[in-house]
Amino acid sequence: MQFITRKEHLLMNTRYEEYFGFKSKLPFTLYVGLERTPENCSNEANWHENLEIQVCEEGEGTVLLDGEKHHFLTNDIVVVNSNVIHHTGTENKLKYSCLIIDTKFCEQADIDHTAFLFEPHFKSKTFIDLLNNLQTIYNNNKDICRVAKSKEIVLKILIELCEHHISKVNKPMQKKSLETVRQTINYIRQNYNRTLSLDEISKNVLMDKYSISREFKKITAQTIFQYINNYRCKRAAELILSGKTVQEAAFMCGFHNMSYFTKVFKKYMRELPSKYKK
């Protein structure tokens, strides 16, 4: 199995959620052996158009899907449908794998996963076997047919979903609170590099600040300002790794007090910004 470091996962996850795209010929991104504890759970909830599938390997946790909590146990499969706000965490210890499938690949196979809902939570030995086969082939760089075989298995996964795990519940219209939370996250991402106030955010998403604060916490499991600081720190981390100085990265991400930036960065990234690049 191919493992990635916590730092690499945090950065790739943020980039991927921002639609920076797939960087290889493979129409998916696969994270294997992701480990979570109460101390290293991300505070960031997110959403994307691409279909995401999570498989619990060990331990237990919870997955929030549009504010609905699902208990995540060994061999459980969670499907994050298109544009569903989601967050994976644990109060103990959790190890899981995550497969994110390119929407364009689904379209080429004439599978419009945005038009209907897959069951969000189930168990399936067939599914587990397919994912294990995908991991084996994915890591075999010597196989000249690696890309073709990987695409074949991902297609089988999509077919398995369509044939056996379409939800019987019709895809609902988005609730106003969910849509407002999405608008709030979009607004933060577009303006994270400057000072943001709750009054300004409230005005731009057309919901009073008390209601948006309550709904944001309910759906994403964090406050608006926790999300802002977390997102700013991840952006700053990317800038530091790209060659910017700590001061430059902090200023470009909306921090104007270096002492405060250092404190917040260590809280969310688990190390000082001056040591992050090393």
VEXDREN-2710 file (C-alpha; in Angstrom, 1 decimal):
% VEXDREN-2710
k/r/px/py/pz
1/MET/0.0/0.0/0.0
2/GLN/1.1/3.5/-0.7
3/PHE/1.1/5.8/2.3
4/ILE/1.3/9.6/2.4
5/THR/2.3/11.8/5.2
6/ARG/-0.1/13.9/7.3
7/LYS/1.4/17.1/5.8
8/GLU/1.0/15.9/2.3
9/HIS/-2.6/14.8/2.8
10/LEU/-3.6/18.1/4.3
11/LEU/-2.1/20.0/1.4
12/MET/-3.4/17.7/-1.4
13/ASN/-6.8/17.6/0.2
14/THR/-7.0/21.3/0.2
15/ARG/-5.8/21.6/-3.4
16/TYR/-8.1/18.9/-4.6
17/GLU/-11.2/20.5/-3.0
18/GLU/-10.2/23.7/-4.8
19/TYR/-10.3/21.8/-8.2
20/PHE/-6.6/22.0/-9.0
21/GLY/-7.3/18.8/-10.9
22/PHE/-5.9/15.4/-11.4
23/LYS/-2.1/15.4/-12.0
24/SER/-1.7/12.0/-13.7
25/LYS/-3.3/9.9/-16.4
26/LEU/-5.3/8.2/-13.7
27/PRO/-8.9/9.5/-13.4
28/PHE/-8.9/9.4/-9.7
29/THR/-7.0/10.2/-6.5
30/LEU/-6.4/7.5/-4.0
31/TYR/-5.3/8.0/-0.4
32/VAL/-4.5/4.8/1.6
33/GLY/-4.1/4.4/5.3
34/LEU/-5.2/7.8/6.4
35/GLU/-5.0/7.9/10.2
36/ARG/-7.1/10.1/12.5
37/THR/-7.1/10.7/16.2
38/PRO/-8.8/13.5/18.2
39/GLU/-5.5/15.5/18.0
40/ASN/-5.0/15.3/14.2
41/CYS/-8.5/15.5/12.9
42/SER/-9.0/18.3/10.4
43/ASN/-11.4/21.0/11.5
44/GLU/-12.3/21.7/7.9
45/ALA/-15.5/20.5/6.3
46/ASN/-15.7/20.7/2.5
47/TRP/-17.6/19.7/-0.6
48/HIS/-16.8/19.1/-4.3
49/GLU/-18.5/17.9/-7.4
50/ASN/-16.4/14.8/-7.7
51/LEU/-17.6/11.5/-6.2
52/GLU/-15.8/10.4/-3.1
53/ILE/-15.7/7.0/-1.5
54/GLN/-14.3/6.3/2.0
55/VAL/-13.6/2.8/3.4
56/CYS/-13.0/2.3/7.1
57/GLU/-9.9/0.0/7.6
58/GLU/-9.6/0.1/11.4
59/GLY/-11.1/1.7/14.4
60/GLU/-14.2/3.9/14.4
61/GLY/-15.2/7.5/13.7
62/THR/-18.0/9.6/12.3
63/VAL/-18.7/11.1/8.9
64/LEU/-20.9/14.2/8.7
65/LEU/-22.8/14.4/5.4
66/ASP/-24.8/17.7/5.0
67/GLY/-25.1/17.8/8.8
68/GLU/-26.2/14.2/9.2
69/LYS/-23.9/12.0/11.3
70/HIS/-22.9/8.5/10.2
71/HIS/-21.0/6.1/12.5
72/PHE/-18.0/4.9/10.6
73/LEU/-16.9/1.3/11.6
74/THR/-14.5/-1.3/10.2
75/ASN/-15.4/-2.3/6.6
76/ASP/-18.0/0.4/6.4
77/ILE/-18.3/2.3/3.1
78/VAL/-19.3/5.9/3.0
79/VAL/-20.2/7.6/-0.4
80/VAL/-19.9/11.4/-0.5
81/ASN/-22.3/12.4/-3.2
82/SER/-21.7/15.4/-5.4
83/ASN/-21.7/18.7/-3.6
84/VAL/-22.4/17.2/-0.2
85/ILE/-20.6/19.0/2.7
86/HIS/-18.6/16.4/4.6
87/HIS/-16.2/16.0/7.4
88/THR/-14.5/12.8/8.8
89/GLY/-13.4/12.6/12.4
90/THR/-13.0/10.4/15.4
91/GLU/-13.0/10.5/19.2
92/ASN/-10.7/7.5/19.4
93/LYS/-8.6/6.2/16.5
94/LEU/-9.5/5.8/12.8
95/LYS/-7.7/4.5/9.8
96/TYR/-9.4/4.7/6.4
97/SER/-8.9/4.9/2.6
98/CYS/-10.3/7.6/0.4
99/LEU/-11.0/7.3/-3.4
100/ILE/-12.0/10.5/-5.3
101/ILE/-13.2/9.9/-8.9
102/ASP/-12.9/12.5/-11.7
103/THR/-16.3/13.7/-12.8
104/LYS/-15.1/13.8/-16.4
105/PHE/-14.4/10.1/-16.3
106/CYS/-17.9/9.5/-15.1
107/GLU/-19.3/11.6/-17.9
108/GLN/-17.2/9.7/-20.5
109/ALA/-18.8/6.5/-19.1
110/ASP/-22.2/8.1/-19.5
111/ILE/-22.7/8.0/-15.7
112/ASP/-24.1/11.3/-14.4
113/HIS/-23.4/10.9/-10.7
114/THR/-24.6/14.5/-10.1
115/ALA/-28.2/13.6/-11.2
116/PHE/-29.0/11.1/-8.5
117/LEU/-28.0/10.0/-5.0
118/PHE/-26.0/6.9/-4.1
119/GLU/-26.6/5.2/-0.7
120/PRO/-24.4/7.2/1.7
121/HIS/-23.5/4.3/4.0
122/PHE/-23.4/0.6/3.6
123/LYS/-21.3/-2.6/3.7
124/SER/-20.3/-4.7/0.7
125/LYS/-17.7/-7.4/0.3
126/THR/-17.8/-6.9/-3.5
127/PHE/-17.0/-3.3/-3.0
128/ILE/-14.1/-4.0/-0.6
129/ASP/-12.6/-6.6/-3.0
130/LEU/-12.7/-4.0/-5.9
131/LEU/-11.0/-1.4/-3.8
132/ASN/-8.3/-3.8/-2.7
133/ASN/-7.7/-4.8/-6.3
134/LEU/-7.4/-1.1/-7.2
135/GLN/-4.9/-0.5/-4.5
136/THR/-2.8/-3.4/-5.6
137/ILE/-2.7/-2.3/-9.3
138/TYR/-2.3/1.3/-8.3
139/ASN/0.9/0.6/-6.5
140/ASN/2.4/-1.7/-9.2
141/ASN/4.4/0.9/-11.3
142/LYS/6.1/-1.9/-13.2
143/ASP/2.8/-3.0/-14.9
144/ILE/2.6/-1.4/-18.4
145/CYS/-1.2/-1.8/-18.2
146/ARG/-1.4/-0.1/-14.8
147/VAL/-3.5/2.9/-16.1
148/ALA/-5.8/0.8/-18.2
149/LYS/-6.4/-1.8/-15.4
150/SER/-7.0/1.0/-12.9
151/LYS/-9.6/2.7/-15.1
152/GLU/-11.3/-0.7/-15.6
153/ILE/-11.6/-1.2/-11.9
154/VAL/-12.9/2.3/-11.2
155/LEU/-15.5/1.7/-13.9
156/LYS/-16.5/-1.5/-12.2
157/ILE/-16.9/0.5/-8.9
158/LEU/-19.2/3.0/-10.7
159/ILE/-21.2/0.2/-12.2
160/GLU/-21.5/-1.5/-8.8
161/LEU/-22.8/1.7/-7.3
162/CYS/-25.3/2.2/-10.1
163/GLU/-26.6/-1.3/-10.1
164/HIS/-26.8/-1.9/-6.3
165/HIS/-26.5/1.3/-4.4
166/ILE/-28.8/3.9/-5.9
167/SER/-30.7/5.6/-3.1
168/LYS/-34.5/5.0/-3.2
169/VAL/-34.8/8.6/-1.8
170/ASN/-35.2/11.2/-4.6
171/LYS/-32.5/13.8/-4.7
172/PRO/-33.9/16.7/-2.6
173/MET/-33.8/20.3/-3.3
174/GLN/-31.0/22.0/-1.4
175/LYS/-32.1/23.4/1.9
176/LYS/-31.6/27.1/2.3
177/SER/-29.2/26.6/5.2
178/LEU/-27.0/24.2/3.3
179/GLU/-26.8/26.4/0.3
180/THR/-26.1/29.4/2.5
181/VAL/-23.2/27.6/4.2
182/ARG/-21.8/26.8/0.7
183/GLN/-22.0/30.4/-0.2
184/THR/-20.3/31.3/3.0
185/ILE/-17.4/29.0/2.3
186/ASN/-17.1/30.3/-1.2
187/TYR/-17.1/33.9/0.0
188/ILE/-14.4/33.1/2.6
189/ARG/-12.2/31.4/0.0
190/GLN/-12.5/34.4/-2.3
191/ASN/-11.6/36.9/0.4
192/TYR/-9.5/35.0/2.9
193/ASN/-6.5/37.3/2.2
194/ARG/-8.1/40.3/3.9
195/THR/-9.9/41.1/7.2
196/LEU/-13.3/39.5/7.3
197/SER/-16.1/40.3/9.7
198/LEU/-19.2/38.3/10.6
199/ASP/-21.4/41.3/9.6
200/GLU/-19.8/41.4/6.1
201/ILE/-20.2/37.7/5.6
202/SER/-23.8/37.8/6.8
203/LYS/-24.6/40.6/4.4
204/ASN/-23.2/38.9/1.4
205/VAL/-24.9/35.5/2.0
206/LEU/-28.3/37.2/2.9
207/MET/-28.7/35.6/6.3
208/ASP/-28.5/37.2/9.7
209/LYS/-25.2/36.6/11.5
210/TYR/-26.7/34.7/14.4
211/SER/-28.5/32.2/12.1
212/ILE/-25.5/31.7/9.7
213/SER/-23.2/31.2/12.8
214/ARG/-25.6/28.5/14.1
215/GLU/-26.1/26.7/10.8
216/PHE/-22.4/26.8/9.9
217/LYS/-21.4/25.2/13.2
218/LYS/-24.2/22.6/12.8
219/ILE/-23.3/21.6/9.3
220/THR/-19.4/21.9/9.3
221/ALA/-18.7/21.1/13.0
222/GLN/-16.7/24.3/13.4
223/THR/-17.3/28.0/13.8
224/ILE/-16.9/30.4/10.9
225/PHE/-13.7/31.9/12.3
226/GLN/-12.2/28.4/12.9
227/TYR/-12.8/27.7/9.3
228/ILE/-11.3/31.0/8.2
229/ASN/-8.1/30.5/10.3
230/ASN/-7.8/26.9/9.2
231/TYR/-8.1/27.7/5.6
232/ARG/-5.7/30.7/5.8
233/CYS/-3.1/28.5/7.5
234/LYS/-3.3/25.8/4.8
235/ARG/-3.0/28.5/2.1
236/ALA/0.0/29.9/4.0
237/ALA/1.6/26.5/4.2
238/GLU/1.3/26.1/0.4
239/LEU/3.0/29.5/0.0
240/ILE/5.8/28.6/2.4
241/LEU/6.5/25.4/0.5
242/SER/6.5/27.3/-2.8
243/GLY/9.3/29.5/-1.5
244/LYS/7.7/32.5/0.1
245/THR/9.0/33.7/3.5
246/VAL/6.9/33.2/6.6
247/GLN/6.2/36.9/6.7
248/GLU/5.2/37.0/3.0
249/ALA/2.9/34.0/3.4
250/ALA/1.3/35.4/6.5
251/PHE/0.6/38.8/4.9
252/MET/-0.8/37.2/1.7
253/CYS/-3.2/35.1/3.7
254/GLY/-4.7/37.9/5.8
255/PHE/-2.5/37.8/8.9
256/HIS/-1.0/41.1/9.9
257/ASN/0.3/40.1/13.3
258/MET/3.2/37.6/13.2
259/SER/2.8/36.6/16.8
260/TYR/-0.9/35.7/16.2
261/PHE/-0.1/34.0/12.9
262/THR/2.5/31.8/14.6
263/LYS/0.1/30.8/17.3
264/VAL/-2.8/30.0/14.9
265/PHE/-0.5/28.2/12.4
266/LYS/0.9/25.9/15.1
267/LYS/-2.7/25.1/16.3
268/TYR/-3.9/24.0/12.8
269/MET/-0.7/22.7/11.2
270/ARG/0.8/21.2/14.3
271/GLU/4.2/22.9/13.9
272/LEU/5.7/26.4/13.8
273/PRO/5.7/28.1/10.4
274/SER/9.5/28.6/10.6
275/LYS/10.0/24.9/10.8
276/TYR/7.2/23.8/8.4
277/LYS/9.3/23.8/5.2
278/LYS/12.0/21.8/6.8
END
